[in-house]
């Protein structure tokens, strides 16, 4: 329960009194210890007394608060997000900025070995005090911190880059995308830069359910770690086929230095890890603020939901001095493969497929193909396909590469990234992740209605896809309330836990599945004139095909489980067939039909057309027809949706 | 730090039901030990790096990094003498592709790891490509074996000899 301290109003008063007492006690004891060393102690005491007002003032600055990761709780109380006692020099340092600042001054000015270890550990605090507190630098004992210097020299950071990795719906831990920081050297290959990640350190021996619960509710500790960036690229771009956007950050030289210094301070430092809020994006934001306290804590990052794209939105807002520069796009292996595929002749495409699937031997292809460049293209694409397929094909892959190595080098396609980037909006231009909506409509059974809807996160199929993956819907806790004019009554119309649709088109020979999952509670006409709540769980999987350049058409099959007020629990087969089309830049259409069998065959066709006005506003027209319980009802609605 | 199948399954369900955020669990594949205790008691680095590759070398059945902490110093920075082997280990399939085609970002990065100067790069790429069969004698080759073969290749080449020590 420690993590909730400072957020529970009832606990505040006794705790605050206690820490104030403890703080004065700790300061006195530190001073007493110093006084044991005669003159020096006296002069340290005088030093502190003379600067009393300045110390109080400094402890309230953004710089100090960011370095200690303090967050403001109820009634202005503070609580650090750090959960390692070795990070604090005062016993109440986790909740008192002032006590921690005083203790830091005393410790850093201590000339014993303990003082050295603190000076070589808390290098960012040392730099902060040297700059802000008169006379501190002069009193500071000077020595070399070899380990820190070696580490800093190995990093030699000249540029910091924020890396955003697209959502990956086929891994539930990656539904919302991922962010990391990259530390670049001057003129160096960025693959060799170091990446800074924040992640939970888990206990692999925990049984499954405990594992998930601990992950969600703070049972695991989060740590910052660094590793070569190529490991990230290899994992995300090559294996998970996710697009990567690399945003150079416009940080000043002293801010970059402070970032590196502060990372050193975070060595071995644990944070409580929570999926919902204390995740990679929230903690990277804290790290960036420690480096550049001028950054503003945006409401998006203060909200109880924090998803990676919110970090981009927060940093791209006008309050942040344009800290995000134009990103570099690193298309996933799948996108690069599709691009190269389009450059092959039809005959080459056929041969490449045949080589990849094994229906054509490499030697036969080589014998039948005339020119070397063509052979090389076929083999390279066959290799792309082999990598995209999730099969045990190492022998064939090796054979293809071996043959390819015997052919001359072909000049690489230059500018592939630029071509692939055209028409693609970077993720910071995506719509905001929270949405509210107002709808007016008519239901043939229940009459005219007005609806208010809210969705805390994050993207629906009809929302503008700019900056996001088209065909990847994740709606978390969408809910709506309706007022029915005829009955003069308010009703909770819909409350979903989650509604996910992941449409991954079959491209370039890939065999990706599409799927949908929905856990919802809705109101339906139950027949015989009654209306009631129905709980539904839909789980489906299937295939999707590309329709034009942006559209998709899909078939998913699975099951629906239902239970409700006047219904028996039952499970029935369910099929979804539909299309998602981009009609023009601002017009989107989603049409589908749900077919299911529960004693009789039922079908629910629906159509939605969305017009994107701008990043904030979308207008949507929906028409649907349902007859799940024998009473057919048609509904037409017009809604206005606002993203914020 | 890998999840077991069962853990994954339950994890999938829990996430799907609660719509949670971020992707940090099991994310620390291939990281160095900065900020963690993964490195403790890890004194035999060499045998680990050289013995790790048990996944198919050129296929992508699994994400094959099994030696996340190998070759890292306590503070997370990769030790210079293990940089090349760690790089090969973590980029095996892409490096093989680039060597076979004679170019590519991964091969360029590898040239930078061992410090090949600009004027020698074209020659290094060409030599690697024509020696593909020696560098990758089979699909089961390990990162350590590739490094050994590469060292031998560099030593035999007048222009590239000076880079052999960095492998």
Interface residues (C-beta under 8 A of the other chain):
Chain A: X147 X150 X151 X154 X155 X168 X171 X172 X173 X174 X175 X176 X177 X178 X188 X189 X191 X192 X194 X197 X198 X199 X200 X201 X202 X204 X206 X207 X208 X209 X211 X212 X213 X215 X216 X220 X222 X223 X224 X225 X226 X227 X228 X230 X231 X234 X235 X238 X239 X266 X267 X268 X269 X273 X275 X276 X277 X279 X280 X281 X305 X306 X307 X308 X376 X380 X383 X386 X387 X390 X391 X392 X393 X394 X395 X397 X398 X401 X402 X404 X405 X406 X408 X409 X410 X412 X457 X474 X476 X477 X497 X498 X500 X517 X519
Chain B: X1 X2 X3 X4 X6 X7 X9 X10 X11 X12 X13 X14 X15 X16 X17 X18 X19 X20 X21 X22 X23 X24 X25 X26 X27 X28 X29 X30 X31 X32 X33 X34 X35 X36 X37 X56 X57 X58 X59 X60 X61 X63 X65 X68 X72 X75 X76 X77 X78 X86 X87 X90 X91 X93 X94 X96 X97 X99 X100 X101 X102 X103 X104 X105 X106 X108 X109 X112 X113 X125 X126 X129 X130 X132 X133 X136 X138 X139 X140
